[in-house]
Amino acid sequence: MSVRLHPHAQARLIERGATEAEVIATVESGTTFSAQFGRTGFRRNFSFNAEWQGKVYAMKKVEAIAAKEGEDWLIITVIIKFF
């Protein structure tokens, strides 16, 4: 299984504060959930303990919405939540 990022998802990583490695780890070992349009979502929390946009947060939740392509996953978008 490989994980590829759609250009939209790649652009959102920078804007939203995640790395490609975190997205791949989320797909490989996160929990799954059903998403719109028959897609699959993956969710995982990461220890953060750093500043993001002027505030310090302890945790970061990465959600990746993906479409299955054969044995591979194409990440359509990513959603990041700091808490």
LINGIKA-V243085 format. One record per backbone hydrogen bond with DSSP energy under -0.5 kcal/mol. NH is the residue of the N-H (numbers start at 0). CO is the residue of the C=O. If there is no record, write none. Layout:
((NH:CO) (NH:CO))
//
This chain:
((3:72) (5:3) (5:74) (9:5) (10:6) (11:7) (12:8) (13:9) (14:10) (15:11) (16:12) (17:12) (22:18) (23:19) (24:20) (25:21) (26:22) (27:23) (28:24) (29:25) (30:42) (32:40) (34:38) (37:34) (38:35) (39:65) (40:32) (41:63) (42:30) (43:61) (45:59) (47:57) (48:57) (49:56) (51:54) (54:51) (56:49) (59:45) (60:80) (61:43) (61:59) (62:60) (62:78) (63:41) (64:76) (65:39) (65:63) (66:73) (68:71) (71:68) (72:1) (73:66) (74:3) (74:72) (75:64) (75:73) (76:64) (78:62) (80:60) (82:58))
//
